[in-house]
Amino acid sequence: MIGGLLVVVGLLVTRLIDDGPDVPRVIELPDGTKATAYTQGDGWYAVVTEDNQILIFDAITGALQQTVVIE
């Protein structure tokens, strides 16, 4: 039982040390746009806005790559 507890503590410590994903410090949104959600993938990140759009940005340059309108 003590061995199991040590394994669990060890796993928690190693997982908590991880820095997590690289989130941009500042995201430049178009004027009048308010973000409601954020997600990211390899080489891109996306912001969901209040006016039902998904804005997809390049992770390196921060440039807007695509806009998807949700109907």
N, C-alpha and C positions, 0 to 999 in steps of 0.2 A: 504494500500500500504506500509506503514511503517512497519507493522507487517510482511509482506512478505519479505521485505528487511532484517529485523532482522533475520528471519528464514534462508534465504540464507547465510547471513554472519555467522550465528551460525554453519550451516552445513559445510561451507568452513573451518572455524577455527578447527572444530573437525576432519575433514579429513586431514588437513595439519599437525596436531600434530602427526599423525600416523607415526611410524618409518619406515614402509615398510618391505619388506622381508629381511631375514638374508642372505646376499650375502657373499660367502667366500672371504676373503681378498686376498688369493693367490690360483691360480689353477695351478697345475703342469701338463702341457701338454707334450706329447711325443716330443722328439727332432725333430726339423724341422716342427712342426705343428703350424699353425697360426689360431687363432679363428676369426670367423666372426659373430657369434651369441651366445647368452646364454639364457637359460630358466631353470626354476626349478619347482619341484613339491614336494609332501610330501616325505621327506627322500631321495631325489635325485636331482641332477642338471645335465644339459646336455650342451655340447658345440658343436656347428657346426663349422667344420674346412673348410679351403680353398680347401682342397683336397676331398671334398664331403663325409665326415664322420661325424657321430654323436657320440660323446664320452659321455657316461653316467657314472656319478660318484656317489658314496655314499656321502650323505650330512654330515654325522657324521665323517667318517674317511677320506674322500677325495680320497678313492681308486677307481680306474677305474673298473667299474662293467661290462660294455658292450660296444662294438663298432659296430655301424651299418654303412654299406657302402651304399651310395646312388648311384644308377646306373642311 
